[in-house]
Amino acid sequence: MAKKKSKLNLGKILSFAAALLAIVALALMFAPALGVKSSDKAYTGWQVAFGYSEKAEIFGSTVSTKVLLFSAYFIPYALLVGGLAFSVLAGLGILPKLSKFIAAGCYIAAGVLFFLAVQMVVPYTGGIEGDAKDLFLEKFREALTLSVGAIMSGIISILAGLTALVPVFIKK
């Protein structure tokens, strides 16, 4: 009796492993991505990407203040979702080589962009214009540092990119 050939090969396993790594990197959007150097205040990747308002109660009234605005930091998360879609396509055997290259490119680009969180953050300037705005942005960004969420997301995304790229170079 002839042996049945396994439908799951190493390329498919690695494509799904890359997708799993991308899901982990996406989940880290709720971990601190930016920290303030002189305090223990931190902003999550979600807050940096999509904005953040802080509320405080003063003399019985609730005051809401915008801290961060919607920024370009959503791009790495969008690239992860795109890479995830192409990894699933590669795992299912739909356009396998092209899907693997596109997924790897998306993951590696996202990984690099995660390390640029400080440069991508957009604080609320409250109508400040000209040189004062530039000085405020410079001082705000000097007070920030990368935190665990951004660093781990970057590393995991680059690993996902390399994992997605390996099946292109192996025969099995």
N, C-alpha and C positions, 0 to 999 in steps of 0.2 A: 504494500500500500504506500502510495506517495505521501510525503509530508505536505501539509498545507503551508503555504507561504503566509507569514505574518503580515497583516495589513498595517501594523504600526512599525514604522522604521525610525531610525535615529533622527532623521531630519524633522519628522513630524513631532517627535518627543521634544526636541530642542525648540521648535517653534512654539509649542504650547508652554514650555518652560520660560521662554522669553515673555510670553503673554502673562504668565503668572508673576514674573518679576515686575512687569509694567503695572499690574494691579497693586502690588505692594508699594511701588513708588507713588501711584495715585492715592493710595490710602494715607500716605505720609503728608498729604496736603493739610491734614488736621494736626500735624505736629508743628512745633515752633520752627519757623523758617528764618526769622530775623529776631535778633535780640538787641536791646539797648545796652550799650557798654557800661554806663554808670548806674544801672539798676537791674532788677530782675524782671523787668517788663519784656515780654516777647510777643511777637505777632505770628500767627500761623500762616501757612501758605495760602489758605483760603482767604484770610483777611488781607494779605498783601496783594493777591490777584484780583479780588472782587470788591475791595473796599471795606472800611471798618468805621463805625461810629461808636463813640463811648458815651454812656449815659451816667449822669450823677444827680443825686438829689441834694438840692441846696435850699434851705429854709422852706421845706415842704413842696418845692417845685422840682420837676424833673427837667434837667437841661441835657440836650443832646448835642454833641460836638463831633463833627467829622474829623477823623484822624488821617485815614488813608483813602484814596480814591481808586477806582477801577484802573488797573495798570496792565502793562504788557506782560506781567508775570503769569498771565493765564496761558500764554503761548506754550510753555513747556507742558502744561497739563493737556492742552489740545493736541500737541504732538504725541503725547503718550497714548491718548485715545485713538489717534490715527494709526500709530504703530501697532496698537492692540488689535485694531480691525485687520490690518495687513498680516499680522502674525496668525490670526485665526484663519484668514484666507490661505496662507501658506500651509498651515496645519491641515486644512481640508483639501489641499491639493489644487486650489484654484490659482492659476498663474503663479506657480510655486517659486520660480527663480526671481521674478520681478517683485513679488510680494515680500520675499525675504530681504531683498535689497532695500525696498522702500521702508519696511518695518525697522531694519537696522539703522537706516538714516534718520528716521523719526526719533528713535530711542536715543541715539548718540547726540543729536541736536538738542533734544530735551535735556539730556544730562549736562551738556555744556551750559545751557540757559539757566538751569537750576543754580549754578554757581554765580550767576549774575543778579541775584535777588536784590542786593543793595543798590545796584545801578538801575534796576527796573522799578523800584518802589516809587509811588507818586503820592507825596503827602498833600494834605489839603492846605492851600496857601491863603485862603480867605481874602482874595482880591488883591494881594500884594503883587505889584508889577515891577518890571525893570530889574535894576541891579539888586534891589532889596530881595526880590524873589530868588534870584540866582544865589545870593549869599545864604538865604534861608535854606534852599535846597542843598547847598554844599554842607552847611553845618548839620542839617538833619541827617544826611547820608554819612557824615563823619561819625555820628553818634551810634550808627547801626553796625552790627556784625552778623555774619552768617551763623545760623544756629543748626542744631542737629537735623531738623526736618529737611532743610535745603541740601545739606551735605549728603545725607543718606539717600535722598531722592536722586541726586546727581550721580552718585556712585552706582546705585541700583539700576538707574536708567542706562548708564554706559555698559554695565554688565549685561543688561537685557539686549542692548544693541549688538554686543559681541556674541551673545548666545544666538541671536537671530541670524547672524552672519556666518557662523560656523557651518551650518548645513550646506551652504553654497560650495564650500571647499572640500566636503567629504563625499565619497561615492555611495555609501550605504544609506 
